[in-house]
Amino acid sequence: MLRICKESDREALAEYLKEEAYGRAVLSLLEEFGFDRPFQIVYVDEQPPAEGGGIRGVYLWFHRNLLLYVKDNHVAVDFLEEMMGIEAPQWVAGRKDNVNIVSWLLTDYNMENGRELPEITGEGDEPVKCINRTEHTGEWSMLTR
């Protein structure tokens, strides 16, 4: 089940996102900007209670870009297909296996891989300062037009 996150989700999200660089990057943006900003929408994919509950993935739309983190690689393809039908992102970044799945939807995008988080820009294309590249080093992949 996918839904938009709110302030009351902060603790559960922090617990889920803290383990890997991809999640910590999302967490940094949540800590900096919170949940009530028009340029940042956070979606959480949760398992139904009958299946044990818990978070399956987090999708952060930030200034027309998508930063995703799904631990078990159960990327919500139907959700992303619907969202990208409304507006295609400028870029998508995350763990290679997650981004590879998104590449099936964005066939006209190019995929790049690297150790550093791609530069994230906000208002006026200014770099977002809360992202510490050293803390977020990992096997990043990025889809760009």
BAZA-625829 format. One record per residue: x, y, z of N, C-alpha, C in turn; residue in one letter; residue number from 1. Coordinates in nm, 2 decimals. Layout:
BAZA-625829
<n_x = X; n_y = Y; n_z = Z; ca_x = X; ca_y = Y; ca_z = Z; c_x = X; c_y = Y; c_z = Z; resn = a; resi = NUM>
...
//
This chain:
BAZA-625829
<n_x = 0.08; n_y = -0.12; n_z = 0.00; ca_x = 0.00; ca_y = 0.00; ca_z = 0.00; c_x = 0.09; c_y = 0.12; c_z = 0.00; resn = m; resi = 1>
<n_x = 0.07; n_y = 0.21; n_z = -0.09; ca_x = 0.14; ca_y = 0.34; ca_z = -0.10; c_x = 0.06; c_y = 0.45; c_z = -0.05; resn = l; resi = 2>
<n_x = 0.13; n_y = 0.54; n_z = 0.02; ca_x = 0.06; ca_y = 0.66; ca_z = 0.07; c_x = 0.16; c_y = 0.77; c_z = 0.09; resn = r; resi = 3>
<n_x = 0.11; n_y = 0.90; n_z = 0.10; ca_x = 0.20; ca_y = 1.01; ca_z = 0.12; c_x = 0.24; c_y = 1.01; c_z = 0.27; resn = i; resi = 4>
<n_x = 0.36; n_y = 1.04; n_z = 0.30; ca_x = 0.41; ca_y = 1.04; ca_z = 0.44; c_x = 0.37; c_y = 1.18; c_z = 0.51; resn = c; resi = 5>
<n_x = 0.37; n_y = 1.17; n_z = 0.64; ca_x = 0.35; ca_y = 1.29; ca_z = 0.72; c_x = 0.44; c_y = 1.29; c_z = 0.83; resn = k; resi = 6>
<n_x = 0.44; n_y = 1.40; n_z = 0.91; ca_x = 0.53; ca_y = 1.41; ca_z = 1.02; c_x = 0.53; c_y = 1.29; c_z = 1.12; resn = e; resi = 7>
<n_x = 0.42; n_y = 1.23; n_z = 1.14; ca_x = 0.41; ca_y = 1.12; ca_z = 1.23; c_x = 0.48; c_y = 0.99; c_z = 1.18; resn = s; resi = 8>
<n_x = 0.52; n_y = 0.99; n_z = 1.05; ca_x = 0.60; ca_y = 0.88; ca_z = 1.00; c_x = 0.75; c_y = 0.90; c_z = 1.02; resn = d; resi = 9>
<n_x = 0.79; n_y = 1.01; n_z = 1.07; ca_x = 0.94; ca_y = 1.04; ca_z = 1.07; c_x = 1.02; c_y = 0.93; c_z = 1.14; resn = r; resi = 10>
<n_x = 0.98; n_y = 0.88; n_z = 1.26; ca_x = 1.06; ca_y = 0.79; ca_z = 1.33; c_x = 1.07; c_y = 0.65; c_z = 1.26; resn = e; resi = 11>
<n_x = 0.96; n_y = 0.60; n_z = 1.20; ca_x = 0.96; ca_y = 0.48; ca_z = 1.13; c_x = 1.05; c_y = 0.49; c_z = 1.00; resn = a; resi = 12>
<n_x = 1.04; n_y = 0.60; n_z = 0.93; ca_x = 1.12; ca_y = 0.63; ca_z = 0.81; c_x = 1.27; c_y = 0.64; c_z = 0.85; resn = l; resi = 13>
<n_x = 1.30; n_y = 0.71; n_z = 0.96; ca_x = 1.44; ca_y = 0.72; ca_z = 1.00; c_x = 1.50; c_y = 0.58; c_z = 1.03; resn = a; resi = 14>
<n_x = 1.42; n_y = 0.49; n_z = 1.09; ca_x = 1.47; ca_y = 0.36; ca_z = 1.12; c_x = 1.50; c_y = 0.28; c_z = 0.99; resn = e; resi = 15>
<n_x = 1.41; n_y = 0.29; n_z = 0.89; ca_x = 1.42; ca_y = 0.22; ca_z = 0.77; c_x = 1.53; c_y = 0.27; c_z = 0.68; resn = y; resi = 16>
<n_x = 1.55; n_y = 0.41; n_z = 0.68; ca_x = 1.64; ca_y = 0.47; ca_z = 0.59; c_x = 1.79; c_y = 0.48; c_z = 0.64; resn = l; resi = 17>
<n_x = 1.81; n_y = 0.45; n_z = 0.76; ca_x = 1.95; ca_y = 0.47; ca_z = 0.82; c_x = 2.06; c_y = 0.38; c_z = 0.78; resn = k; resi = 18>
<n_x = 2.02; n_y = 0.26; n_z = 0.72; ca_x = 2.12; ca_y = 0.16; ca_z = 0.70; c_x = 2.22; c_y = 0.17; c_z = 0.58; resn = e; resi = 19>
<n_x = 2.17; n_y = 0.22; n_z = 0.47; ca_x = 2.25; ca_y = 0.23; ca_z = 0.35; c_x = 2.25; c_y = 0.38; c_z = 0.30; resn = e; resi = 20>
<n_x = 2.36; n_y = 0.41; n_z = 0.22; ca_x = 2.38; ca_y = 0.54; ca_z = 0.17; c_x = 2.25; c_y = 0.60; c_z = 0.10; resn = a; resi = 21>
<n_x = 2.19; n_y = 0.52; n_z = 0.03; ca_x = 2.07; ca_y = 0.56; ca_z = -0.05; c_x = 1.96; c_y = 0.61; c_z = 0.04; resn = y; resi = 22>
<n_x = 1.93; n_y = 0.54; n_z = 0.15; ca_x = 1.83; ca_y = 0.57; ca_z = 0.25; c_x = 1.88; c_y = 0.70; c_z = 0.32; resn = g; resi = 23>
<n_x = 2.01; n_y = 0.70; n_z = 0.36; ca_x = 2.05; ca_y = 0.82; ca_z = 0.44; c_x = 2.04; c_y = 0.95; c_z = 0.36; resn = r; resi = 24>
<n_x = 2.06; n_y = 0.94; n_z = 0.22; ca_x = 2.04; ca_y = 1.06; ca_z = 0.14; c_x = 1.90; c_y = 1.11; c_z = 0.15; resn = a; resi = 25>
<n_x = 1.80; n_y = 1.02; n_z = 0.14; ca_x = 1.66; ca_y = 1.05; ca_z = 0.15; c_x = 1.63; c_y = 1.11; c_z = 0.29; resn = v; resi = 26>
<n_x = 1.69; n_y = 1.05; n_z = 0.39; ca_x = 1.67; ca_y = 1.09; ca_z = 0.53; c_x = 1.73; c_y = 1.23; c_z = 0.55; resn = l; resi = 27>
<n_x = 1.84; n_y = 1.26; n_z = 0.49; ca_x = 1.90; ca_y = 1.40; ca_z = 0.50; c_x = 1.80; c_y = 1.50; c_z = 0.44; resn = s; resi = 28>
<n_x = 1.74; n_y = 1.47; n_z = 0.33; ca_x = 1.64; ca_y = 1.57; ca_z = 0.27; c_x = 1.52; c_y = 1.58; c_z = 0.36; resn = l; resi = 29>
<n_x = 1.48; n_y = 1.47; n_z = 0.42; ca_x = 1.36; ca_y = 1.48; ca_z = 0.51; c_x = 1.39; c_y = 1.56; c_z = 0.63; resn = l; resi = 30>
<n_x = 1.51; n_y = 1.54; n_z = 0.69; ca_x = 1.55; ca_y = 1.62; ca_z = 0.81; c_x = 1.57; c_y = 1.77; c_z = 0.77; resn = e; resi = 31>
<n_x = 1.61; n_y = 1.80; n_z = 0.66; ca_x = 1.63; ca_y = 1.94; ca_z = 0.62; c_x = 1.50; c_y = 2.01; c_z = 0.58; resn = e; resi = 32>
<n_x = 1.41; n_y = 1.94; n_z = 0.51; ca_x = 1.29; ca_y = 2.01; ca_z = 0.46; c_x = 1.16; c_y = 1.96; c_z = 0.51; resn = f; resi = 33>
<n_x = 1.16; n_y = 1.85; n_z = 0.58; ca_x = 1.04; ca_y = 1.80; ca_z = 0.65; c_x = 0.94; c_y = 1.74; c_z = 0.54; resn = g; resi = 34>
<n_x = 0.81; n_y = 1.74; n_z = 0.58; ca_x = 0.71; ca_y = 1.68; ca_z = 0.50; c_x = 0.61; c_y = 1.77; c_z = 0.44; resn = f; resi = 35>
<n_x = 0.61; n_y = 1.90; n_z = 0.47; ca_x = 0.51; ca_y = 1.99; ca_z = 0.43; c_x = 0.57; c_y = 2.10; c_z = 0.33; resn = d; resi = 36>
<n_x = 0.64; n_y = 2.05; n_z = 0.23; ca_x = 0.70; ca_y = 2.15; ca_z = 0.13; c_x = 0.64; c_y = 2.11; c_z = 0.00; resn = r; resi = 37>
<n_x = 0.61; n_y = 2.21; n_z = -0.08; ca_x = 0.54; ca_y = 2.19; ca_z = -0.21; c_x = 0.64; c_y = 2.12; c_z = -0.31; resn = p; resi = 38>
<n_x = 0.77; n_y = 2.13; n_z = -0.29; ca_x = 0.87; ca_y = 2.08; ca_z = -0.38; c_x = 0.91; c_y = 1.94; c_z = -0.34; resn = f; resi = 39>
<n_x = 0.86; n_y = 1.89; n_z = -0.23; ca_x = 0.91; ca_y = 1.76; ca_z = -0.18; c_x = 0.79; c_y = 1.67; c_z = -0.13; resn = q; resi = 40>
<n_x = 0.77; n_y = 1.56; n_z = -0.20; ca_x = 0.66; ca_y = 1.47; ca_z = -0.16; c_x = 0.73; c_y = 1.33; c_z = -0.13; resn = i; resi = 41>
<n_x = 0.70; n_y = 1.28; n_z = -0.01; ca_x = 0.75; ca_y = 1.15; ca_z = 0.03; c_x = 0.64; c_y = 1.05; c_z = 0.03; resn = v; resi = 42>
<n_x = 0.66; n_y = 0.94; n_z = -0.04; ca_x = 0.57; ca_y = 0.83; ca_z = -0.05; c_x = 0.63; c_y = 0.71; c_z = 0.02; resn = y; resi = 43>
<n_x = 0.55; n_y = 0.63; n_z = 0.09; ca_x = 0.60; ca_y = 0.51; ca_z = 0.16; c_x = 0.52; c_y = 0.40; c_z = 0.11; resn = v; resi = 44>
<n_x = 0.58; n_y = 0.29; n_z = 0.08; ca_x = 0.52; ca_y = 0.16; ca_z = 0.04; c_x = 0.52; c_y = 0.07; c_z = 0.16; resn = d; resi = 45>
<n_x = 0.41; n_y = 0.04; n_z = 0.21; ca_x = 0.40; ca_y = -0.05; ca_z = 0.33; c_x = 0.33; c_y = -0.18; c_z = 0.30; resn = e; resi = 46>
<n_x = 0.38; n_y = -0.28; n_z = 0.37; ca_x = 0.32; ca_y = -0.42; ca_z = 0.36; c_x = 0.19; c_y = -0.41; c_z = 0.43; resn = q; resi = 47>
<n_x = 0.09; n_y = -0.49; n_z = 0.38; ca_x = -0.03; ca_y = -0.50; ca_z = 0.46; c_x = -0.01; c_y = -0.57; c_z = 0.59; resn = p; resi = 48>
<n_x = -0.09; n_y = -0.53; n_z = 0.69; ca_x = -0.07; ca_y = -0.59; ca_z = 0.83; c_x = -0.08; c_y = -0.75; c_z = 0.82; resn = p; resi = 49>
<n_x = -0.16; n_y = -0.80; n_z = 0.73; ca_x = -0.17; ca_y = -0.94; ca_z = 0.71; c_x = -0.04; c_y = -1.01; c_z = 0.67; resn = a; resi = 50>
<n_x = 0.05; n_y = -0.93; n_z = 0.60; ca_x = 0.17; ca_y = -0.98; ca_z = 0.55; c_x = 0.29; c_y = -0.94; c_z = 0.65; resn = e; resi = 51>
<n_x = 0.26; n_y = -0.89; n_z = 0.77; ca_x = 0.36; ca_y = -0.86; ca_z = 0.86; c_x = 0.38; c_y = -0.71; c_z = 0.88; resn = g; resi = 52>
<n_x = 0.32; n_y = -0.63; n_z = 0.79; ca_x = 0.34; ca_y = -0.48; ca_z = 0.81; c_x = 0.48; c_y = -0.44; c_z = 0.78; resn = g; resi = 53>
<n_x = 0.51; n_y = -0.32; n_z = 0.80; ca_x = 0.65; ca_y = -0.26; ca_z = 0.78; c_x = 0.66; c_y = -0.19; c_z = 0.65; resn = g; resi = 54>
<n_x = 0.77; n_y = -0.12; n_z = 0.64; ca_x = 0.80; ca_y = -0.04; ca_z = 0.52; c_x = 0.87; c_y = -0.13; c_z = 0.42; resn = i; resi = 55>
<n_x = 0.83; n_y = -0.12; n_z = 0.29; ca_x = 0.89; ca_y = -0.19; ca_z = 0.18; c_x = 0.98; c_y = -0.10; c_z = 0.10; resn = r; resi = 56>
<n_x = 0.94; n_y = 0.03; n_z = 0.09; ca_x = 1.02; ca_y = 0.12; ca_z = 0.01; c_x = 0.98; c_y = 0.27; c_z = 0.04; resn = g; resi = 57>
<n_x = 1.07; n_y = 0.36; n_z = 0.00; ca_x = 1.04; ca_y = 0.50; ca_z = 0.01; c_x = 1.08; c_y = 0.57; c_z = -0.12; resn = v; resi = 58>
<n_x = 0.99; n_y = 0.66; n_z = -0.17; ca_x = 1.00; ca_y = 0.73; ca_z = -0.29; c_x = 0.99; c_y = 0.88; c_z = -0.26; resn = y; resi = 59>
<n_x = 1.10; n_y = 0.95; n_z = -0.29; ca_x = 1.10; ca_y = 1.09; ca_z = -0.26; c_x = 1.11; c_y = 1.17; c_z = -0.39; resn = l; resi = 60>
<n_x = 1.00; n_y = 1.24; n_z = -0.42; ca_x = 0.99; ca_y = 1.33; ca_z = -0.54; c_x = 1.04; c_y = 1.47; c_z = -0.49; resn = w; resi = 61>
<n_x = 1.15; n_y = 1.52; n_z = -0.54; ca_x = 1.22; ca_y = 1.64; ca_z = -0.50; c_x = 1.25; c_y = 1.73; c_z = -0.62; resn = f; resi = 62>
<n_x = 1.18; n_y = 1.84; n_z = -0.63; ca_x = 1.20; ca_y = 1.93; ca_z = -0.75; c_x = 1.20; c_y = 1.85; c_z = -0.88; resn = h; resi = 63>
<n_x = 1.09; n_y = 1.78; n_z = -0.91; ca_x = 1.08; ca_y = 1.70; ca_z = -1.03; c_x = 1.18; c_y = 1.59; c_z = -1.06; resn = r; resi = 64>
<n_x = 1.24; n_y = 1.54; n_z = -0.95; ca_x = 1.33; ca_y = 1.43; ca_z = -0.96; c_x = 1.29; c_y = 1.33; c_z = -0.86; resn = n; resi = 65>
<n_x = 1.34; n_y = 1.20; n_z = -0.88; ca_x = 1.30; ca_y = 1.09; ca_z = -0.80; c_x = 1.42; c_y = 1.03; c_z = -0.73; resn = l; resi = 66>
<n_x = 1.42; n_y = 1.02; n_z = -0.60; ca_x = 1.52; ca_y = 0.95; ca_z = -0.53; c_x = 1.45; c_y = 0.84; c_z = -0.46; resn = l; resi = 67>
<n_x = 1.49; n_y = 0.71; n_z = -0.49; ca_x = 1.42; ca_y = 0.60; ca_z = -0.43; c_x = 1.51; c_y = 0.51; c_z = -0.35; resn = l; resi = 68>
<n_x = 1.45; n_y = 0.44; n_z = -0.26; ca_x = 1.52; ca_y = 0.34; ca_z = -0.17; c_x = 1.43; c_y = 0.23; c_z = -0.14; resn = y; resi = 69>
<n_x = 1.45; n_y = 0.11; n_z = -0.19; ca_x = 1.37; ca_y = -0.01; ca_z = -0.17; c_x = 1.47; c_y = -0.12; c_z = -0.13; resn = v; resi = 70>
<n_x = 1.47; n_y = -0.16; n_z = -0.01; ca_x = 1.57; ca_y = -0.26; ca_z = 0.04; c_x = 1.56; c_y = -0.39; c_z = -0.03; resn = k; resi = 71>
<n_x = 1.44; n_y = -0.45; n_z = -0.04; ca_x = 1.43; ca_y = -0.59; ca_z = -0.10; c_x = 1.40; c_y = -0.58; c_z = -0.25; resn = d; resi = 72>
<n_x = 1.42; n_y = -0.47; n_z = -0.31; ca_x = 1.40; ca_y = -0.45; ca_z = -0.45; c_x = 1.26; c_y = -0.48; c_z = -0.50; resn = n; resi = 73>
<n_x = 1.16; n_y = -0.46; n_z = -0.42; ca_x = 1.02; ca_y = -0.48; ca_z = -0.46; c_x = 0.97; c_y = -0.34; c_z = -0.50; resn = h; resi = 74>
<n_x = 1.03; n_y = -0.29; n_z = -0.61; ca_x = 0.99; ca_y = -0.15; ca_z = -0.65; c_x = 0.85; c_y = -0.15; c_z = -0.70; resn = v; resi = 75>
<n_x = 0.78; n_y = -0.05; n_z = -0.66; ca_x = 0.63; ca_y = -0.04; ca_z = -0.69; c_x = 0.62; c_y = 0.01; c_z = -0.83; resn = a; resi = 76>
<n_x = 0.63; n_y = -0.07; n_z = -0.93; ca_x = 0.63; ca_y = -0.04; ca_z = -1.07; c_x = 0.50; c_y = 0.03; c_z = -1.11; resn = v; resi = 77>
<n_x = 0.39; n_y = -0.03; n_z = -1.07; ca_x = 0.26; ca_y = 0.03; ca_z = -1.11; c_x = 0.24; c_y = 0.17; c_z = -1.06; resn = d; resi = 78>
<n_x = 0.29; n_y = 0.20; n_z = -0.94; ca_x = 0.29; ca_y = 0.33; ca_z = -0.88; c_x = 0.37; c_y = 0.43; c_z = -0.96; resn = f; resi = 79>
<n_x = 0.50; n_y = 0.38; n_z = -0.99; ca_x = 0.59; ca_y = 0.47; ca_z = -1.07; c_x = 0.54; c_y = 0.49; c_z = -1.21; resn = l; resi = 80>
<n_x = 0.48; n_y = 0.39; n_z = -1.27; ca_x = 0.42; ca_y = 0.41; ca_z = -1.40; c_x = 0.31; c_y = 0.51; c_z = -1.41; resn = e; resi = 81>
<n_x = 0.23; n_y = 0.51; n_z = -1.30; ca_x = 0.12; ca_y = 0.61; ca_z = -1.29; c_x = 0.18; c_y = 0.75; c_z = -1.27; resn = e; resi = 82>
<n_x = 0.27; n_y = 0.76; n_z = -1.18; ca_x = 0.33; ca_y = 0.89; ca_z = -1.15; c_x = 0.41; c_y = 0.95; c_z = -1.27; resn = m; resi = 83>
<n_x = 0.48; n_y = 0.86; n_z = -1.34; ca_x = 0.56; ca_y = 0.91; ca_z = -1.45; c_x = 0.47; c_y = 0.94; c_z = -1.58; resn = m; resi = 84>
<n_x = 0.35; n_y = 0.88; n_z = -1.57; ca_x = 0.25; ca_y = 0.92; ca_z = -1.68; c_x = 0.20; c_y = 1.06; c_z = -1.66; resn = g; resi = 85>
<n_x = 0.20; n_y = 1.11; n_z = -1.53; ca_x = 0.16; ca_y = 1.24; ca_z = -1.50; c_x = 0.27; c_y = 1.34; c_z = -1.54; resn = i; resi = 86>
<n_x = 0.39; n_y = 1.31; n_z = -1.49; ca_x = 0.51; ca_y = 1.39; ca_z = -1.52; c_x = 0.63; c_y = 1.31; c_z = -1.51; resn = e; resi = 87>
<n_x = 0.71; n_y = 1.30; n_z = -1.61; ca_x = 0.84; ca_y = 1.23; ca_z = -1.61; c_x = 0.94; c_y = 1.31; c_z = -1.53; resn = a; resi = 88>
<n_x = 1.02; n_y = 1.24; n_z = -1.45; ca_x = 1.12; ca_y = 1.31; ca_z = -1.37; c_x = 1.24; c_y = 1.35; c_z = -1.46; resn = p; resi = 89>
<n_x = 1.31; n_y = 1.45; n_z = -1.42; ca_x = 1.43; ca_y = 1.49; ca_z = -1.49; c_x = 1.54; c_y = 1.39; c_z = -1.47; resn = q; resi = 90>
<n_x = 1.55; n_y = 1.33; n_z = -1.35; ca_x = 1.64; ca_y = 1.22; ca_z = -1.33; c_x = 1.58; c_y = 1.13; c_z = -1.22; resn = w; resi = 91>
<n_x = 1.63; n_y = 1.01; n_z = -1.21; ca_x = 1.60; ca_y = 0.91; ca_z = -1.10; c_x = 1.73; c_y = 0.86; c_z = -1.05; resn = v; resi = 92>
<n_x = 1.75; n_y = 0.86; n_z = -0.92; ca_x = 1.87; ca_y = 0.81; ca_z = -0.86; c_x = 1.84; c_y = 0.71; c_z = -0.74; resn = a; resi = 93>
<n_x = 1.93; n_y = 0.62; n_z = -0.72; ca_x = 1.92; ca_y = 0.52; ca_z = -0.61; c_x = 2.01; c_y = 0.41; c_z = -0.63; resn = g; resi = 94>
<n_x = 1.98; n_y = 0.30; n_z = -0.56; ca_x = 2.06; ca_y = 0.18; ca_z = -0.57; c_x = 2.05; c_y = 0.12; c_z = -0.71; resn = r; resi = 95>
<n_x = 2.15; n_y = 0.06; n_z = -0.76; ca_x = 2.15; ca_y = 0.01; ca_z = -0.90; c_x = 2.04; c_y = -0.08; c_z = -0.93; resn = k; resi = 96>
<n_x = 2.01; n_y = -0.17; n_z = -0.84; ca_x = 1.90; ca_y = -0.27; ca_z = -0.87; c_x = 1.76; c_y = -0.20; c_z = -0.88; resn = d; resi = 97>
<n_x = 1.74; n_y = -0.10; n_z = -0.79; ca_x = 1.62; ca_y = -0.02; ca_z = -0.79; c_x = 1.61; c_y = 0.06; c_z = -0.92; resn = n; resi = 98>
<n_x = 1.71; n_y = 0.13; n_z = -0.95; ca_x = 1.71; ca_y = 0.22; ca_z = -1.07; c_x = 1.70; c_y = 0.14; c_z = -1.20; resn = v; resi = 99>
<n_x = 1.76; n_y = 0.02; n_z = -1.20; ca_x = 1.74; ca_y = -0.07; ca_z = -1.32; c_x = 1.60; c_y = -0.10; c_z = -1.35; resn = n; resi = 100>
<n_x = 1.52; n_y = -0.13; n_z = -1.24; ca_x = 1.38; ca_y = -0.16; ca_z = -1.26; c_x = 1.31; c_y = -0.04; c_z = -1.32; resn = i; resi = 101>
<n_x = 1.34; n_y = 0.08; n_z = -1.27; ca_x = 1.27; ca_y = 0.21; ca_z = -1.32; c_x = 1.31; c_y = 0.23; c_z = -1.47; resn = v; resi = 102>
<n_x = 1.43; n_y = 0.18; n_z = -1.51; ca_x = 1.47; ca_y = 0.20; ca_z = -1.64; c_x = 1.38; c_y = 0.13; c_z = -1.74; resn = s; resi = 103>
<n_x = 1.31; n_y = 0.03; n_z = -1.70; ca_x = 1.21; ca_y = -0.04; ca_z = -1.79; c_x = 1.10; c_y = 0.06; c_z = -1.82; resn = w; resi = 104>
<n_x = 1.07; n_y = 0.15; n_z = -1.74; ca_x = 0.97; ca_y = 0.25; ca_z = -1.76; c_x = 1.02; c_y = 0.37; c_z = -1.84; resn = l; resi = 105>
<n_x = 1.14; n_y = 0.40; n_z = -1.82; ca_x = 1.20; ca_y = 0.52; ca_z = -1.89; c_x = 1.30; c_y = 0.48; c_z = -1.99; resn = l; resi = 106>
<n_x = 1.26; n_y = 0.42; n_z = -2.10; ca_x = 1.35; ca_y = 0.36; ca_z = -2.19; c_x = 1.43; c_y = 0.46; c_z = -2.27; resn = t; resi = 107>
<n_x = 1.38; n_y = 0.59; n_z = -2.27; ca_x = 1.46; ca_y = 0.69; ca_z = -2.34; c_x = 1.56; c_y = 0.77; c_z = -2.26; resn = d; resi = 108>
<n_x = 1.58; n_y = 0.72; n_z = -2.13; ca_x = 1.68; ca_y = 0.78; ca_z = -2.04; c_x = 1.81; c_y = 0.70; c_z = -2.05; resn = y; resi = 109>
<n_x = 1.92; n_y = 0.76; n_z = -2.01; ca_x = 2.05; ca_y = 0.70; ca_z = -2.01; c_x = 2.08; c_y = 0.67; c_z = -1.86; resn = n; resi = 110>
<n_x = 2.14; n_y = 0.55; n_z = -1.84; ca_x = 2.18; ca_y = 0.51; ca_z = -1.71; c_x = 2.33; c_y = 0.52; c_z = -1.68; resn = m; resi = 111>
<n_x = 2.36; n_y = 0.59; n_z = -1.57; ca_x = 2.50; ca_y = 0.61; ca_z = -1.53; c_x = 2.52; c_y = 0.55; c_z = -1.40; resn = e; resi = 112>
<n_x = 2.64; n_y = 0.49; n_z = -1.37; ca_x = 2.67; ca_y = 0.44; ca_z = -1.24; c_x = 2.79; c_y = 0.50; c_z = -1.18; resn = n; resi = 113>
<n_x = 2.80; n_y = 0.52; n_z = -1.05; ca_x = 2.91; ca_y = 0.58; ca_z = -0.99; c_x = 2.91; c_y = 0.56; c_z = -0.84; resn = g; resi = 114>
<n_x = 3.01; n_y = 0.60; n_z = -0.77; ca_x = 3.03; ca_y = 0.59; ca_z = -0.63; c_x = 2.96; c_y = 0.70; c_z = -0.55; resn = r; resi = 115>
<n_x = 2.95; n_y = 0.82; n_z = -0.61; ca_x = 2.90; ca_y = 0.93; ca_z = -0.54; c_x = 2.75; c_y = 0.96; c_z = -0.58; resn = e; resi = 116>
<n_x = 2.68; n_y = 1.01; n_z = -0.49; ca_x = 2.54; ca_y = 1.06; ca_z = -0.51; c_x = 2.55; c_y = 1.17; c_z = -0.61; resn = l; resi = 117>
<n_x = 2.47; n_y = 1.16; n_z = -0.72; ca_x = 2.47; ca_y = 1.27; ca_z = -0.82; c_x = 2.43; c_y = 1.40; c_z = -0.75; resn = p; resi = 118>
<n_x = 2.48; n_y = 1.51; n_z = -0.80; ca_x = 2.45; ca_y = 1.64; ca_z = -0.74; c_x = 2.29; c_y = 1.66; c_z = -0.74; resn = e; resi = 119>
<n_x = 2.24; n_y = 1.70; n_z = -0.63; ca_x = 2.10; ca_y = 1.73; ca_z = -0.62; c_x = 2.08; c_y = 1.88; c_z = -0.61; resn = i; resi = 120>
<n_x = 2.00; n_y = 1.93; n_z = -0.70; ca_x = 1.98; ca_y = 2.07; ca_z = -0.70; c_x = 1.83; c_y = 2.10; c_z = -0.67; resn = t; resi = 121>
<n_x = 1.81; n_y = 2.22; n_z = -0.61; ca_x = 1.68; ca_y = 2.26; ca_z = -0.57; c_x = 1.64; c_y = 2.39; c_z = -0.64; resn = g; resi = 122>
<n_x = 1.58; n_y = 2.48; n_z = -0.57; ca_x = 1.53; ca_y = 2.61; ca_z = -0.62; c_x = 1.64; c_y = 2.68; c_z = -0.70; resn = e; resi = 123>
<n_x = 1.61; n_y = 2.72; n_z = -0.82; ca_x = 1.71; ca_y = 2.79; ca_z = -0.90; c_x = 1.83; c_y = 2.71; c_z = -0.94; resn = g; resi = 124>
<n_x = 1.82; n_y = 2.58; n_z = -0.94; ca_x = 1.92; ca_y = 2.49; ca_z = -0.98; c_x = 2.05; c_y = 2.50; c_z = -0.89; resn = d; resi = 125>
<n_x = 2.03; n_y = 2.55; n_z = -0.76; ca_x = 2.13; ca_y = 2.56; ca_z = -0.67; c_x = 2.15; c_y = 2.42; c_z = -0.60; resn = e; resi = 126>
<n_x = 2.28; n_y = 2.38; n_z = -0.57; ca_x = 2.30; ca_y = 2.25; ca_z = -0.51; c_x = 2.24; c_y = 2.25; c_z = -0.37; resn = p; resi = 127>
<n_x = 2.19; n_y = 2.14; n_z = -0.33; ca_x = 2.13; ca_y = 2.12; ca_z = -0.19; c_x = 2.24; c_y = 2.09; c_z = -0.10; resn = v; resi = 128>
<n_x = 2.26; n_y = 2.18; n_z = 0.00; ca_x = 2.38; ca_y = 2.17; ca_z = 0.09; c_x = 2.37; c_y = 2.06; c_z = 0.20; resn = k; resi = 129>
<n_x = 2.25; n_y = 2.01; n_z = 0.23; ca_x = 2.23; ca_y = 1.91; ca_z = 0.33; c_x = 2.28; c_y = 1.77; c_z = 0.29; resn = c; resi = 130>
<n_x = 2.31; n_y = 1.75; n_z = 0.17; ca_x = 2.36; ca_y = 1.62; ca_z = 0.12; c_x = 2.51; c_y = 1.62; c_z = 0.13; resn = i; resi = 131>
<n_x = 2.56; n_y = 1.53; n_z = 0.22; ca_x = 2.71; ca_y = 1.51; ca_z = 0.24; c_x = 2.75; c_y = 1.40; c_z = 0.15; resn = n; resi = 132>
<n_x = 2.82; n_y = 1.42; n_z = 0.05; ca_x = 2.86; ca_y = 1.32; ca_z = -0.04; c_x = 2.94; c_y = 1.20; c_z = 0.02; resn = r; resi = 133>
<n_x = 3.02; n_y = 1.23; n_z = 0.12; ca_x = 3.10; ca_y = 1.13; ca_z = 0.19; c_x = 3.01; c_y = 1.03; c_z = 0.26; resn = t; resi = 134>
<n_x = 2.91; n_y = 1.08; n_z = 0.33; ca_x = 2.82; ca_y = 1.00; ca_z = 0.40; c_x = 2.73; c_y = 0.92; c_z = 0.31; resn = e; resi = 135>
<n_x = 2.71; n_y = 0.97; n_z = 0.19; ca_x = 2.62; ca_y = 0.90; ca_z = 0.09; c_x = 2.70; c_y = 0.83; c_z = -0.02; resn = h; resi = 136>
<n_x = 2.82; n_y = 0.79; n_z = 0.00; ca_x = 2.90; ca_y = 0.71; ca_z = -0.09; c_x = 2.84; c_y = 0.57; c_z = -0.10; resn = t; resi = 137>
<n_x = 2.82; n_y = 0.52; n_z = -0.22; ca_x = 2.77; ca_y = 0.39; ca_z = -0.24; c_x = 2.77; c_y = 0.36; c_z = -0.39; resn = g; resi = 138>
<n_x = 2.71; n_y = 0.25; n_z = -0.43; ca_x = 2.70; ca_y = 0.22; ca_z = -0.58; c_x = 2.58; c_y = 0.28; c_z = -0.64; resn = e; resi = 139>
<n_x = 2.58; n_y = 0.41; n_z = -0.66; ca_x = 2.47; ca_y = 0.49; ca_z = -0.71; c_x = 2.45; c_y = 0.46; c_z = -0.86; resn = w; resi = 140>
<n_x = 2.32; n_y = 0.46; n_z = -0.90; ca_x = 2.29; ca_y = 0.47; ca_z = -1.04; c_x = 2.19; c_y = 0.58; c_z = -1.06; resn = s; resi = 141>
<n_x = 2.20; n_y = 0.64; n_z = -1.18; ca_x = 2.11; ca_y = 0.75; ca_z = -1.21; c_x = 2.06; c_y = 0.74; c_z = -1.36; resn = m; resi = 142>
<n_x = 1.93; n_y = 0.77; n_z = -1.37; ca_x = 1.88; ca_y = 0.78; ca_z = -1.51; c_x = 1.86; c_y = 0.92; c_z = -1.54; resn = l; resi = 143>
<n_x = 1.90; n_y = 0.96; n_z = -1.66; ca_x = 1.89; ca_y = 1.10; ca_z = -1.70; c_x = 1.84; c_y = 1.10; c_z = -1.84; resn = t; resi = 144>
<n_x = 1.77; n_y = 1.21; n_z = -1.88; ca_x = 1.72; ca_y = 1.23; ca_z = -2.02; c_x = 1.83; c_y = 1.26; c_z = -2.11; resn = r; resi = 145>
//
